[in-house]
Amino acid sequence: MSHPLLTAPIGRSLWRLAGPTTGLMVVQILFSVAETWIVGRLGTDALAGFVLVVPFLVLMINTANGGIGGGVASALARALGAGRLDDARALVVHALVVGLGFAFVFTALAWTVLPLLYRAMGGSGQALDEAIAYSNWWFGGAIVVWPWCMLSALQRGGGDAVAPSRIGLGAGFVYIALSAVLAPSLGLRGVVIAGVGVAAAATILQFRSIQRGRLGFVPTLAGVRLQRRLFDEILRIGLLGSGSTLTASITAMAVTGLVGRFGTAALAGYGIAMRLEFMMAPLAFGIGSGLTTLVGVAAGAGEWRRANRVAWIGGASAFVLVGLIGWAVALLPESWSRLFTNDPAVIAASVACLTRTAPFLCLFGLGLTLYFASQGAGRMAMPFTVSIVRMLVATAGGWFVVERTELGLNGVFAVIAASLAVYGGLIAGSLLVRPWRSPRSRS
């Protein structure tokens, strides 16, 4: 019997799968603002230590949800689409094993390498001590964060976006409330205790939800034999996705360093402008997570025409949604900038960045959603290659502008805009020129 997602209307199915996750992403943006406000009330040293750690925490969470999590969701979706129910049951265990393995890797790196990076990023004194303590505790809790992400990915891959979104929403509210209560007396450790405790509770709730058959079957952890083939199903997509996440982080750090050469006001203005991109990425992930499942089910069943159609419908939705927001801000860049500062120099830098980059966020949204669709199709080579191209355009192009031209800060912003256009244009163009087909038909 064919999977229900193979015959259901694409638009309605995409809304059912992407709507809850997109809504959760929007609320999590607000949670992030609240978290920063709570930490900011602990003093300058705590805030500085928090800022040093956040990029690496974001890297881990994005790897768990979008990289390896995308590999898990796509592997399960393809197995269900192909009717391989035994493989689907076994993938639950394999996903948890992979998640625990990556949790230990991130914990080990945090306890050995990250303190050196915090110092290299300018951390010193009490701020460095705060960063190391916060980092050690948070990454020590990765052992419950990763299983939560893996179980959420399994449910998305099984076609249920409501349950993980509902659990994530409740977890976010509890986390903020506990942080507000514990932080004044325990400092950053209170924030960590709240976060790890909530992650542990969410993992239990997620596991109970899966045990009730929310994947379309009841999994069992007993008697499952670990198979290299199933690990490959997850990791051949997940590792390339994680590589794309890593290149995006490297790009952001390198570009920030280039902008910082023009002074504090330029750096602050760039940070305000890039908040818009950071807000658009979760929206694209929300839509893209639905595409991973829909495309994966179609690919598993060999319905490649439907898989391509799903990808384009989702990509066009993201292009319009992200584009409307980006174009609106591009027309009113000063209004956006004044939401965060009244400093004329900072506003000028932010406006200069937004007028150049915001119009191209539509292509960034298109490319990012097609990236998640590619996870479902099991075709990650092109998106990974494009992420490297984007990194080279932004970093090498920015360096060339700074060192070899007189274009100055505006030139750097123009290069950032070009990197957004290249990213979306190449991913979409490659799928347009060479749509996904079965390996047999391609050969």
Secondary structure in CASP SS format (residue, H / E / C, confidence):
PFRMAT SS
TARGET T0000
AUTHOR 0000-0000-0000
METHOD secondary structure of the structure
MODEL  1
M C 1.00
S C 1.00
H C 1.00
P H 1.00
L H 1.00
L H 1.00
T C 1.00
A C 1.00
P C 1.00
I H 1.00
G H 1.00
R H 1.00
S H 1.00
L H 1.00
W H 1.00
R H 1.00
L H 1.00
A H 1.00
G H 1.00
P H 1.00
T H 1.00
T H 1.00
G H 1.00
L H 1.00
M H 1.00
V H 1.00
V H 1.00
Q H 1.00
I H 1.00
L H 1.00
F H 1.00
S H 1.00
V H 1.00
A H 1.00
E H 1.00
T H 1.00
W H 1.00
I H 1.00
V H 1.00
G H 1.00
R C 1.00
L C 1.00
G C 1.00
T H 1.00
D H 1.00
A H 1.00
L H 1.00
A H 1.00
G H 1.00
F H 1.00
V H 1.00
L H 1.00
V H 1.00
V H 1.00
P H 1.00
F H 1.00
L H 1.00
V H 1.00
L H 1.00
M H 1.00
I H 1.00
N H 1.00
T H 1.00
A H 1.00
N H 1.00
G H 1.00
G H 1.00
I H 1.00
G H 1.00
G H 1.00
G H 1.00
V H 1.00
A H 1.00
S H 1.00
A H 1.00
L H 1.00
A H 1.00
R H 1.00
A H 1.00
L H 1.00
G H 1.00
A C 1.00
G C 1.00
R C 1.00
L H 1.00
D H 1.00
D H 1.00
A H 1.00
R H 1.00
A H 1.00
L H 1.00
V H 1.00
V H 1.00
H H 1.00
A H 1.00
L H 1.00
V H 1.00
V H 1.00
G H 1.00
L H 1.00
G H 1.00
F H 1.00
A H 1.00
F H 1.00
V H 1.00
F H 1.00
T H 1.00
A H 1.00
L H 1.00
A H 1.00
W H 1.00
T H 1.00
V C 1.00
L H 1.00
P H 1.00
L H 1.00
L H 1.00
Y H 1.00
R H 1.00
A H 1.00
M C 1.00
G C 1.00
G C 1.00
S C 1.00
G H 1.00
Q H 1.00
A H 1.00
L H 1.00
D H 1.00
E H 1.00
A H 1.00
I H 1.00
A H 1.00
Y H 1.00
S H 1.00
N H 1.00
W H 1.00
W H 1.00
F H 1.00
G H 1.00
G C 1.00
A H 1.00
I H 1.00
V H 1.00
V H 1.00
W H 1.00
P H 1.00
W H 1.00
C H 1.00
M H 1.00
L H 1.00
S H 1.00
A H 1.00
L H 1.00
Q H 1.00
R H 1.00
G H 1.00
G C 1.00
G C 1.00
D C 1.00
A C 1.00
V H 1.00
A H 1.00
P H 1.00
S H 1.00
R H 1.00
I H 1.00
G H 1.00
L H 1.00
G H 1.00
A H 1.00
G H 1.00
F H 1.00
V H 1.00
Y H 1.00
I H 1.00
A H 1.00
L H 1.00
S H 1.00
A H 1.00
V H 1.00
L H 1.00
A H 1.00
P H 1.00
S H 1.00
L H 1.00
G C 1.00
L H 1.00
R H 1.00
G H 1.00
V H 1.00
V H 1.00
I H 1.00
A H 1.00
G H 1.00
V H 1.00
G H 1.00
V H 1.00
A H 1.00
A H 1.00
A H 1.00
A H 1.00
T H 1.00
I H 1.00
L H 1.00
Q H 1.00
F H 1.00
R H 1.00
S H 1.00
I H 1.00
Q H 1.00
R C 1.00
G C 1.00
R C 1.00
L C 1.00
G C 1.00
F C 1.00
V C 1.00
P C 1.00
T C 1.00
L C 1.00
A C 1.00
G C 1.00
V C 1.00
R C 1.00
L C 1.00
Q C 1.00
R H 1.00
R H 1.00
L H 1.00
F H 1.00
D H 1.00
E H 1.00
I H 1.00
L H 1.00
R H 1.00
I H 1.00
G H 1.00
L H 1.00
L H 1.00
G H 1.00
S H 1.00
G H 1.00
S H 1.00
T H 1.00
L H 1.00
T H 1.00
A H 1.00
S H 1.00
I H 1.00
T H 1.00
A H 1.00
M H 1.00
A H 1.00
V H 1.00
T H 1.00
G H 1.00
L H 1.00
V H 1.00
G H 1.00
R C 1.00
F C 1.00
G C 1.00
T H 1.00
A H 1.00
A H 1.00
L H 1.00
A H 1.00
G H 1.00
Y H 1.00
G H 1.00
I H 1.00
A H 1.00
M H 1.00
R H 1.00
L H 1.00
E H 1.00
F H 1.00
M H 1.00
M H 1.00
A H 1.00
P H 1.00
L H 1.00
A H 1.00
F H 1.00
G H 1.00
I H 1.00
G H 1.00
S H 1.00
G H 1.00
L H 1.00
T H 1.00
T H 1.00
L H 1.00
V H 1.00
G H 1.00
V H 1.00
A H 1.00
A H 1.00
G H 1.00
A C 1.00
G C 1.00
E C 1.00
W H 1.00
R H 1.00
R H 1.00
A H 1.00
N H 1.00
R H 1.00
V H 1.00
A H 1.00
W H 1.00
I H 1.00
G H 1.00
G H 1.00
A H 1.00
S H 1.00
A H 1.00
F H 1.00
V H 1.00
L H 1.00
V H 1.00
G H 1.00
L H 1.00
I H 1.00
G H 1.00
W H 1.00
A H 1.00
V H 1.00
A H 1.00
L H 1.00
L C 1.00
P H 1.00
E H 1.00
S H 1.00
W H 1.00
S H 1.00
R C 1.00
L C 1.00
F C 1.00
T C 1.00
N C 1.00
D C 1.00
P H 1.00
A H 1.00
V H 1.00
I H 1.00
A H 1.00
A H 1.00
S H 1.00
V H 1.00
A H 1.00
C H 1.00
L H 1.00
T H 1.00
R H 1.00
T H 1.00
A H 1.00
P H 1.00
F H 1.00
L H 1.00
C H 1.00
L H 1.00
F H 1.00
G H 1.00
L H 1.00
G H 1.00
L H 1.00
T H 1.00
L H 1.00
Y H 1.00
F H 1.00
A H 1.00
S H 1.00
Q H 1.00
G H 1.00
A H 1.00
G C 1.00
R C 1.00
M C 1.00
A H 1.00
M H 1.00
P H 1.00
F H 1.00
T H 1.00
V H 1.00
S H 1.00
I H 1.00
V H 1.00
R H 1.00
M H 1.00
L H 1.00
V H 1.00
A H 1.00
T H 1.00
A H 1.00
G H 1.00
G H 1.00
W H 1.00
F H 1.00
V H 1.00
V H 1.00
E H 1.00
R H 1.00
T C 1.00
E C 1.00
L C 1.00
G H 1.00
L H 1.00
N H 1.00
G H 1.00
V H 1.00
F H 1.00
A H 1.00
V H 1.00
I H 1.00
A H 1.00
A H 1.00
S H 1.00
L H 1.00
A H 1.00
V H 1.00
Y H 1.00
G H 1.00
G H 1.00
L H 1.00
I H 1.00
A H 1.00
G H 1.00
S H 1.00
L H 1.00
L H 1.00
V H 1.00
R C 1.00
P C 1.00
W C 1.00
R C 1.00
S C 1.00
P H 1.00
R H 1.00
S H 1.00
R H 1.00
S C 1.00
END
